[in-house]
Amino acid sequence: MGMDKRHLSVHGKPLLDRVTSVLLELFPEVLLVLAEEDLSGQDERIRIVTDLVPACAAVGGLYTGLSHSRSPRVFVVACDMPFINPAVIELFLQKIDATDIVVAQLLNGLQPLHGVYSKQCLPVLKDMIDDRDLRLQNIADKPGLTVHRVPETEIQRLDPQLLSFLNLNSPADLELANKITPG
């Protein structure tokens, strides 16, 4: 995109604000993992941390978030997903049980940046970082972790168009998001 995506706007609201407002409805605290230190003012319920291991993409961000979390599990979402749905997040939270990971299994693949992860993932993430295995989808196939894959058909009952999983990777995606009126 050529810029920090969290500052892009959809329907006049910055992406980061769109995502955190939904998360703050569901959780007492939001942990925001950034690549570089940023001391800009936020809601006091948003705790900002910087990547523990730079340049490791989402794998490094998840590792950092889990390392700093005060909870045994975290719900993880990318800041460039403007239409996350509280009902879908609650569905994922209901699937936790003794599972280490809860993620969406859509027809087009696993969606790892909209899921629940336990601290049991930390050693696996560290190994992935050390091996430079930075494709977060790969965590679901690592031995020693239990994974619950929520099927697309189950998610569609709450989010028929799967807008929760729309992420913005190009100017065309941003243009499309601004044309969508989620219902």
N, C-alpha and C positions, 0 to 999 in steps of 0.2 A: 504494500500500500504506500510505502514511502514515508510513513509517519507512524507515531505511536498510536495504535488502533484504539486504545481506551479513550482517546480524545475525539474520535469521530462521532458524529451525531446521527441518530435515527429518529425521525419525527421530532427533531429539535432537542433531543436529550442525549448527552454523551453516553457512549456505550458503557463505560464504567459505572455511571450513575444508574443506568437501566438495570444492569446486572446486580449491583449491590443493593438497590432498593428491594428487589425480589428476595435476595438472600437475607436481608435484615428483617423481613417479615417472618422468616422461618427459623433463624438462628440468632442467638444472643450476641455473637461476635462473628465478624468476617475477617479472615486473614488474607491480606492482599500481598502476593508475592511478585516483586518487581525485579527486573534485571539490574537496574541501577537504583541507587538511593534516591528517594523522592520524599521530601518533607512537607509536601503541600497539604493544606488543611483538609481533613476529612471528618466524617462523623466519628465520634469518640469510640464507637463500637467497631470501627475498622482499624485493624492493627496491620501496619505495613512492615514487611520484612524484605530483605534483599537476598537474591540467590546465594546460597552457600557455595555452590560450584558454578561459576559463570559459564556461559556458552554451552549449556546442555539442554536447551529448549524445554519442552514440557516435562521431560523426565527430571531435569534439574529443578524445575519449579515445583513439581509434586514432591520431590525429595525434601526441598526446603520447607514447603508447607507442612508436611507431616512431621518434620523435625521440630518445627516451632509450635505445632498444635498442642493445646492443652487437653485435647480430647483424644480418645483412642481411635476415632475415625473422623474423617473429614469428607464433606461433599465438595467436589472439585468441578469447576466450570471455567471455561475460557472467557476472557472479557469481551471477546468479539462475537458473542452469541446473544443478540439483542432480544430474543423472544423466549427466554427460558420460562418454563411454566411451573408454578409452585406445586400444582397437583402431580406433575411428573416427578419432581424432586421428592415429594412425599411418598410416592409409589416406590421410588428407589430406597428410601429410608426404611420402608416396611419390609424390604427384602434382605435386610442386613443379617439377622440371625447370627450364625457363627461364621459368616462369610467374610473373606478379606477384601473382596472387590465386588461391586455391583455396577455394571455398565450396560449400555444399550447395545443390542445386537440388531442393527438395521440391515436391510437387504443389501445395502452398499458397503457394509462392514461394521466393525466395532467402533464405537464412539467413546474413546477413553477420556475426553475432556468434558464429560458430563456424567460423573459417577461418584461412587462412594469408595473410599480406600481406607484400610486400617493401617495402623503403625507396623503391622507384620510385613508390610510391603517395603519398609525402609531398607533392610539388607539387600533385597532383590534390586531395588532402585540403585543402591550404591554400586552393586555389581554391574548393573547396566551402564552406569556412568563410567566406571573404571574400564569397561569393555568398549566404550563409545557406541553402545547399542542405544541410540537415542530415539527410537521409534516407540512411542509410548504404548501403542497397540500390542507390542510384544510382551508386555508384562502379563497379559492374560494367559499366556502359554508357558510361563515360567513355573517350574516345579516348586511345590511347597506352599502355593497360594490357592485358596479356594475362590472360585469366581462364579458369580451368578450373572448370567447374561439375560437381560430382560428383552424378550422378543418384540420386534417392531409392532406386531399385531396387538400386543398388550398395551403398548405406549399409545397407539393410535386411538384407543378408546378415550384417552384424556387429551390428546394432542393430534387430531386427525391429519393435519398437514405436516406433522413432525417439525414444526417451526422451532421447537426447543433446540434442535440440532443444526439449525442454519447458522453457519459462521461466515464471517466476512473476510475474504482473502483477496478481494480485488475491487477496483472501483465499480465494476458491474454488479458485484454482490451488494455493495453499499446502495447502489441505485435501486436494485430490486427490493432490498429491505425497506427503503423509504416509500415504496409503492404498496407494501403489504400492510393491511390493517388486520392485526391478529384478532380473532374472535373467540 
